[in-house]
């Protein structure tokens, strides 16, 4: 089953997030704290997303 496309790859916000994430790639994978990165992305999303989407995110947990 394929996943629905939930974002536009040409959206300026997606492009900015992609640039930020790619800038993190300088460290070897075993030295990256992925749980820390996940927390940062989650916190950033919650600061910028509409309340309706944050509520939806919380209901999935």
C-alpha positions in Angstrom: 0.0 0.0 0.0 1.5 3.3 -1.0 1.4 6.3 1.3 -0.4 9.5 0.1 1.7 12.5 -0.7 1.2 14.9 2.2 3.6 17.6 1.1 4.7 19.5 -1.9 8.4 18.9 -2.7 8.7 22.4 -4.1 7.2 24.1 -1.0 9.7 26.7 0.3 9.3 25.3 3.8 10.1 21.8 2.7 13.1 23.0 0.7 14.4 24.9 3.8 13.9 21.8 6.0 15.7 19.7 3.5 18.7 22.1 3.4 18.9 22.1 7.2 18.7 18.3 7.4 21.3 17.8 4.7 23.7 20.2 6.6 23.6 17.7 9.5 25.1 14.9 7.3 28.7 15.7 8.0 29.0 13.3 11.0 29.3 9.5 10.6 26.0 7.8 11.2 27.2 6.1 14.5 27.9 9.6 16.0 24.6 11.1 15.2 22.1 11.2 18.0 18.9 10.5 15.9 16.6 10.7 19.0 17.9 14.2 19.6 17.3 15.1 16.0 13.8 13.6 16.2 13.0 15.7 19.3 14.3 18.9 17.6 12.2 18.3 14.4 9.1 17.4 16.5 9.5 20.6 18.7 10.1 22.7 15.6 7.0 21.3 13.9 4.9 22.0 17.0 6.0 25.6 17.0 5.1 26.2 13.4 2.2 23.9 12.6 -1.5 24.9 13.0 -3.1 23.8 16.2 -5.4 21.4 14.3 -2.4 19.5 13.0 -0.6 19.4 16.3 -3.8 18.0 17.9 -3.9 15.3 15.1 -0.3 14.5 15.8 -1.0 14.0 19.5 -4.0 11.8 18.8 -1.7 9.3 16.9 0.6 8.8 19.8 
